Amino acid sequence: MLGNRELALDVVPETLRPGALDAPVRWAHVSELQDPAPYLLGGELILTAGVNLPERIDRYVRGLRDAGVTALGFGLTPTVHETLPEPLRRACARRGLPLLVVPARTPFLAINRAVSVALTEASQREQRRITAARETLTRAAGGGLGELTSSLAAVLRSWVALVGAGDVLASAHDAPSPLPLQVRELMATVRAGSGIRSATTEADGGFVVVQPVYPQATASHLVVVGRSRRLDGADRAILAVGAALLGLVGRAGSDAAEVGAAATGLLLGRASAGDAARSLLGSEVVRLVAGAAYRRGPDEVARRPDWLRARLDTPLVSVLPGPSFVAVAGTVPLPVLEDLRASGWITAVGSPVPAGQLAGSSAEVELLLSRASALGRPVVAGSGPLDFDALLDPGVSRGFAEKALEPLVALDRSQDRQLVPTLRTWLAHHGGWEPTAAELGVHRNSVRHRIAQVERALGVDLADPETRMRLWFALRWASSDAHE
């Protein structure tokens, strides 16, 4: 503002503290209140003609300074104050509040307009910088992690480290090795959180920012950036772009290598399913995840395997027609499932099982997915206080299920009556005829007819809640053959 010759503003030198001329002006506001401080947000250039200048001028100035005002502009007005009041000059000098003198020929409106124009130009410069950085980083992504890390360090004028699980350095540019203790502690704090977040600390006379790679805080890799000054809004926007690209480039490369190695071991008979799961997911105990379209369904981006792989934190994802998907994962936090629902996917997660027994989870997950669709929310096996699967022998449960459903399976195979899927859908909807018919794409009378056939074939009364319960668990424990 002082450099704008058209405004002709003069600064009172004794009111300036070191660095005052570099302080940002976030808005210009005219106020003749004796105490405007309660109505301010900080960073304003307050303009006054001194119409209601209070007698306790020092208290007035102190209130403005404590409110975070950047500067006070005093307008010389022949009918009010032809010269700058000396008590105001002394108070501003004592409190360190920059005092500007606005000549009578400069209207306050001109200052307001100049501030607005300057803010708009600054915003446009930021956007141009972010756009240019995004283009630079996108080009660099084609060269792999190393080139992308170096480019991010260049655009941020900082050092950069990409740190994987176990604090293993995946890629770095000018980063200290080892990372300072404060930084490692900050990384542990970020990993312990949830959601997309970042944290900042001071280390070795500079500032360090730690942020998970896109798209979630549960991601194994963190981006660490350090430099002598804090990151501003544009810097953080650029860092977010860099983190997203580092996550995608790093994951794509590591996934391809790990999946290739695991598949080769399985095909050559040198590795078991448990070995492959441990290599790809970090554990031999895995969960089967299934998803189906919810409401309007996922958009084109959310249907992509890479989009699902990033959110479920697993390379083992298969997208099927419908649309639907199946995935093999380690742990799947509930917030991730809610994120999938918001993106058009309803999901179900099976019980944790050894990787070699994963095929047996298909029937359970298919049933849970029907339940999730009926409830309109994700369903996770073994997540509630009433879950008792761990008390039952899987072989005994499967034998009970196959014996209970055998008459229905036989009719479906010989006459294609669709009794098992109808029963499963009907139970998932608590015996509701209309929602069952809508999901199966048939008339409700057809549903009634099929349920009557189920009762005759099994010799049961489905009005009995205990009978419904037993059949529900039979469907859950049955082998995948019983569901086909």
Secondary structure, DSSP 8 states (H G I E B T S, - for coil): -TT-TTTT-EE-GGG--TTGGG----EEEE---S--GGG--SSEEEEE--TT--S-HHHHHHHHHHTT--EEEEE-BTTTBSS--HHHHHHHHHHT--EEEE-TTS-HHHHHHHHHHHHHHHHHHHHHHHHHHHHHHHHHHTT-HHHHHHHHHHHHTSEEEEE-GGG-EEEEES--SS--HHHHHHHHHHHTS-SS--EEEEETTEEEEEEE-TT-TT-S-EEEEEESS---HHHHHHHHHHHHHHHHHHHHHHHHHHHHHHHHHHHTTSS-HHHHHHHHHS-SEEEEEEEEE-TT---TTTTSHHHHHHHHT-S-EEEETTTEEEEEES---HHHHHHHHHTTEEEEE---EEGGGGGGGHHHHHHHHHHHHHHTS-EETT-STT--GGGS-HHHHHHHHHHHHHHHHHHHHHH---HHHHHHHHHHTTT-HHHHHHHHTS-HHHHHHHHHHHHHHHT--TTSHHHHHHHHHHHHHS-GGGG-
